[in-house]
Amino acid sequence: MNMPHILDIYDRLTQAPDDRARARVIAEAFAQLEERYLNLPELATRKQLSETELRLKKEIEQLRLDLKETELKLTKEIEQVRSELKMDIERVRAELKVDIARVRANVLQWSFVFWLTQFGAIMMLVWRLWPVSSR
C-alpha cells in the first residue's frame, strides 16, 4: 500500500463530515505509517538518545575515576614491592660481605699454614743439604 501524500491526508481531513471521520483518516494514516516503518515503536527519541548519552558519559567518567584509582593502587603496590626488594638486596649484600670476609679469613689462615709448612720443608732441605763446616 502506498503511503498517501501529506496533502491528500489534509484534504481528506478537511472534507470529513464529522470528528469520527477525521479520527478514521488519522488512524488510517498512522496504520500506513506503521506498515511502512515496522520498527517504528523501537525507534529512540532525541530525548532518549540524550539521556542514554548522558548515562554513557557518566559511566565513562566513573570508569576513568576507577581506572585512576586502580592506577594509584598499583603504583603504591609497585613502590612497596620496590622497597621490599631494595631491603632484600641490602640484606643479601650484607650477608655476602660477611660470608666473603669469613672465606677470606679462612683462605688466609690456610695460606699461612701452607706457607709455614713450605718454609719448614725448605729449611729442612737447606739444613740437610747445606754443608756445615762444624760437622
Secondary structure by P-SEA (a helix, b strand, c coil): cccccaaaaaaaaaacccaaaaaaaaaaaaaaaaaacccccccccaaaaaaaaaaaaaaaaaaaaaaaaaaaaaaaaaaaaaaaaaaaaaaaaaaaaaaaaaaaaaaaaaaaaaaaaaaaaaaaaaaaccccccc
